[in-house]
Amino acid sequence: MKRKPDILWVLVIIFGLGVVTTGYTQSLWERQSSEPTIVTQQP
């Protein structure tokens, strides 16, 4: 069972990336909501 730690590390890395991307998108959403939003319609 030498593969278990590798699978564990992969899950830890994926979870860490998920947390980082969630925090990044949340900060982007807060920045966009504070600015006046301009809605443009494509013809």
Summary of the structure (lengths in Angstrom):
residues: 43
radius of gyration: 18.6
end to end distance: 59.0
largest distance: 59.0
contacts: 64
relative contact order: 0.08
helix: 72%
strand: 0%
